[in-house]
């Protein structure tokens, strides 16, 4: 639940179908290449599930973190827009 300057309450709901996605599935859904996604992971842009040392399990992208990041970004943008509207009055 989010509040705004006028005291109205705005609700935001983000639904994810799975907490983790493989690089291949994330690539399919996003339209990006596997290589681009792996580069973004190496640069720290995507949070991945920690791997157990010596494990050959797939790299899994944390979709819960990504949803939380998207909600935070949306809230910051909403607050900025509210501030702009208030300043224009």
N, C-alpha and C positions, 0 to 999 in steps of 0.2 A: 504494500500500500504506500502510495506516494502522496505528499501534500504539495500544494503550490501556493503562490503568493496570495491568492484570493481566498485561501482556506478550503478550496475544493479538494476532494480526495480523488486521485487518479489511481486506477488499478492497472497493473501490468502483469501479464501471464506469459511466460515463456515455457514452451513444452519441448522436451527432447525425447526422442524415441529410444535412446540408449546412452548410457553414461560414457562409453568409449567407442571410438571408431578406429579401424585400421587406416593406415595411410592410403591404401588403395580405395577404400570406401569413401574416405573424406575427399580424395581426388575426384572420384566419380560424382559425388554430390556437389562439390564446389566448382568443378570445371577446370581445376588447376592440375598441373602435371604432378606425378609422384615426386619427381626431382625438385620441383618448386617447393612442395610441402616439406620434404626432407631438409631442404636448405633453410626454410623458415623455422623448423624444429631446432636445427643446429644453432640458429641465431637467437633462440629463446623466445620466438614469437608465439609458439604453441606449447602448451603444457602437456606433457605426456605422462603416462602411467610409469612409475619407476620400474625399471627392469631388475630382475634378480640376477646377480652376477653369475655368468656361465650359462644363463638361460638362453634358449633359442626362440623365445616367444616373440610374437610380432610387436612392433612399436604401436602403441595405442594412444590416440589423441584424446585428451580429457574434454569431453563435450560439456560437462557440468561447469567446469571453469570457464569455458568459452561462453556459455549462456549467462553466467554471472557477470562476466566482463561486458557482454552486450547490454545487459540490464543497467549496469553502472554507467556505461557510455550514454545510453538513452536518457537516464536521469540527469546526467550533466548537461546534455543538450537541451532537455526540457527546462531546466533551471536557467540556462543561458537565454533561451527564448522568452521565458517569463520575465527575466530582467530587462530584456530589450523592449517588450511590450509595456512594462511599467515605466521605463524611461521615456517612451514615446507619448505617454499620457500627459 
